[in-house]
């Protein structure tokens, strides 16, 4: 069963095309990496898939149902960690997480238990600081906690590991692996290709404006194997990514 299916997704900002006829599908229980250079439409695509943005045209299905920004029933079954984080920064971490839990319909006892457990596990127990006083990494931990507090069936994470310290990344990866082992789905965008290579089973790579250039299984890379594309072997995700996106960098002789 596909947890996510996008068909001919188009997103325009005025006359500017941000996503062009993107189609892809993600099987349930998959850790899926959605990769591309800066400006390739990744965050815009996630925005359309989660109701933060209205698609110009195309179809989005989540958990077997047609999805749009007004579909509250599906929104209750997904979790979202946007690139902008979306925190109410005057609040304290426990206040914000309790608010999010109640918005998803959790009862008071469950809310208290999950807030306490998440704050302890993510080392966010300092109650003297509001979210505005937290470091970037701490705010990202709070955003991650808010995305998972209601045990969603599909989890969308936009650059979840950026600015997080190694211990935090390790913990998040453990949770995400258990999440997919239970049959749930994780959709990640990240520029940290080494982490994507280790945790994801499948990736899609896009170039501007949101055009799919490759989708495939990368599990062989985590086992010292190779991915073959057009007869060429790639033993790491980075060279495959650079090959498919055509990324080239000018050599500065004075550096």
C-alpha positions in Angstrom: 0.0 0.0 0.0 1.2 3.5 -0.8 1.1 5.9 2.1 1.8 8.8 -0.2 1.0 9.3 -3.8 1.5 12.5 -5.8 0.3 12.8 -9.4 1.3 15.7 -11.7 1.8 18.2 -8.9 2.3 21.8 -10.0 2.9 24.8 -7.8 3.3 28.3 -9.1 3.9 31.6 -7.3 2.4 34.0 -9.8 4.3 33.2 -13.1 7.2 31.5 -11.2 7.1 27.7 -11.5 8.2 26.1 -8.2 7.1 22.5 -8.9 6.6 21.0 -12.4 4.4 18.0 -12.9 5.9 16.0 -10.0 4.7 12.4 -9.6 5.9 9.9 -7.0 4.7 7.3 -4.6 5.9 6.1 -1.2 5.1 2.7 0.2 3.8 2.5 3.8 6.5 1.7 6.3 9.3 3.4 4.4 11.9 5.9 5.5 11.9 8.0 2.3 14.4 10.7 1.5 13.4 13.6 -0.8 16.6 15.3 -2.0 17.6 18.1 -4.3 19.7 21.2 -4.5 18.7 24.5 -2.9 15.8 26.0 -4.7 14.7 22.7 -6.2 11.2 22.8 -4.8 11.5 20.4 -1.8 10.0 22.6 0.9 7.3 23.8 -1.5 6.4 20.1 -2.3 6.1 19.3 1.4 4.0 22.4 2.0 1.5 21.2 -0.7 1.6 17.7 0.8 0.8 18.8 4.3 -1.7 21.6 3.6 0.6 24.5 4.4 0.4 25.5 0.7 -2.3 25.1 -1.9 -1.2 23.3 -5.0 -1.8 25.0 -8.3 -2.9 21.7 -9.9 -2.4 17.9 -9.5 -3.5 15.3 -7.0 -2.2 14.3 -3.6 -3.3 11.1 -1.8 -2.3 10.4 1.8 -3.2 7.1 3.5 -5.4 6.2 0.5 -7.5 9.3 0.6 -7.5 12.4 -1.6 -5.9 15.3 0.4 -6.2 19.0 0.3 -5.7 21.8 2.8 -9.2 21.5 4.2 -9.0 17.8 5.0 -8.8 17.9 8.8 -9.4 14.2 9.2 -6.1 13.4 7.3 -4.2 16.2 9.0 -4.9 14.5 12.4 -3.1 11.4 11.1 0.1 13.1 9.9 2.9 14.9 11.7 4.8 17.8 10.2 8.1 19.4 11.1 8.4 22.4 8.6 11.7 24.1 7.8 10.4 27.2 9.5 9.5 25.2 12.6 6.2 27.0 13.2 6.7 27.5 17.0 4.9 29.9 19.2 8.1 31.4 20.6 6.6 33.3 23.6 5.6 30.0 25.1 7.6 27.6 27.2 8.3 24.2 25.7 5.9 22.3 27.9 3.2 24.8 27.1 3.7 24.6 23.4 3.7 20.8 23.4 0.6 20.6 25.5 -1.2 23.0 23.2 -0.2 20.8 20.1 -1.3 17.6 21.9 -4.7 19.1 22.7 -5.1 20.4 19.1 -4.8 16.7 18.0 -7.4 15.6 20.5 -5.2 13.9 23.1 -6.8 13.7 26.6 -5.2 15.4 29.6 -3.6 12.3 31.1 -2.0 11.3 27.8 -0.9 14.9 27.1 0.8 15.2 30.5 2.6 11.8 30.1 3.8 12.4 26.5 4.9 16.0 27.2 6.9 14.8 30.2 8.5 11.9 28.4 9.4 13.9 25.3 10.9 16.8 27.3 13.0 14.4 29.3 14.2 12.3 26.3 15.1 15.4 24.3 16.8 17.1 27.3 14.4 20.0 27.2 13.5 20.1 30.9 14.8 23.6 31.6 11.5 25.4 32.4 13.2 28.8 32.9 13.4 29.7 29.2 10.8 30.4 26.6 11.1 29.0 23.1 12.5 32.4 21.9 15.4 31.9 24.3 16.3 28.5 23.1 19.2 27.8 20.7 18.3 26.8 17.1 19.0 23.1 17.9 16.8 23.2 21.0 13.9 24.8 19.0 14.3 22.0 16.4 14.0 19.4 19.1 10.8 21.0 20.2 9.5 21.1 16.7 10.3 17.4 16.3 8.5 16.6 19.6 5.5 18.5 18.4 5.5 16.5 15.1 5.4 13.1 16.8 3.4 13.8 20.0 0.2 12.4 18.6 1.8 9.2 17.1 1.1 10.1 13.4 0.9 7.5 10.7 2.9 9.6 8.3 5.6 12.0 9.4 7.0 14.8 7.2 10.4 16.2 8.3 12.0 19.2 6.5 15.7 19.3 7.4 15.2 17.6 10.7 18.9 17.0 11.5 20.3 20.5 10.8 21.7 22.2 13.9 21.0 19.2 16.1 24.0 17.8 18.1 25.1 14.2 17.5 23.4 12.8 20.5 20.1 14.4 19.5 20.5 13.1 15.9 21.2 9.6 17.2 18.1 9.6 19.3 15.9 10.9 16.5 17.2 8.2 14.1 16.4 5.5 16.7 12.9 6.8 17.1 12.4 7.0 13.3 13.6 3.5 12.7 11.1 2.2 15.3 8.4 4.4 13.7 8.8 2.7 10.3 9.2 -0.8 11.9 5.6 -0.3 13.1 4.4 0.2 9.5 4.4 4.0 9.6 6.0 6.3 7.1 8.7 9.0 7.3 9.2 11.5 4.5 12.5 13.4 5.0 14.2 16.3 3.1 17.8 16.8 4.1 21.1 18.0 2.8 22.9 15.7 5.1 23.4 12.9 2.5 25.4 10.7 4.8 22.6 10.5 7.3 20.0 9.9 4.6 22.1 7.1 3.2 22.2 5.4 6.6 18.5 5.7 7.5 16.5 5.8 4.3 15.4 2.8 2.2 14.4 4.8 -0.8 15.1 8.3 -2.1 13.8 10.6 -4.8 16.0 13.3 -6.3 14.6 16.5 -7.8 16.0 19.5 -9.6 14.5 22.9 -10.1 11.6 23.5 -10.7 10.6 20.4 -8.7 11.3 17.9 -11.5 11.9 14.3 -10.5 15.2 13.0 -12.0 15.5 9.7 -10.1 13.8 7.5 -7.6 15.1 4.3 -6.3 16.1 1.9 -3.5 19.4 2.8 -1.8 19.5 0.1 0.9 22.6 -1.5 -0.8 24.6 1.6 0.1 24.3 1.0 3.8 25.7 -2.5 3.3 28.8 -1.5 1.3 27.0 -2.2 -2.0 26.2 0.0 -5.0 23.4 1.7 -6.8 23.5 1.3 -10.6 22.3 4.1 -12.8 22.7 3.9 -16.6 25.3 1.2 -16.2 27.4 3.3 -13.8 27.9 2.1 -10.2 27.7 4.5 -7.3 28.8 3.3 -3.8 27.7 6.4 -1.9 24.7 8.7 -2.2 26.7 11.9 -2.6 28.3 11.0 -6.0 25.0 9.7 -7.3 23.3 13.0 -6.2 25.9 15.1 -7.8 25.8 13.1 -11.0 22.0 13.3 -11.3 21.7 17.0 -10.4 24.6 18.2 -12.5 26.1 20.0 -9.5 29.5 21.5 -10.4 31.7 23.8 -8.4 34.3 26.2 -9.8 37.7 25.7 -8.4 39.2 28.8 -6.8 42.9 28.6 -7.2 43.6 31.0 -4.4 41.9 28.8 -1.8 
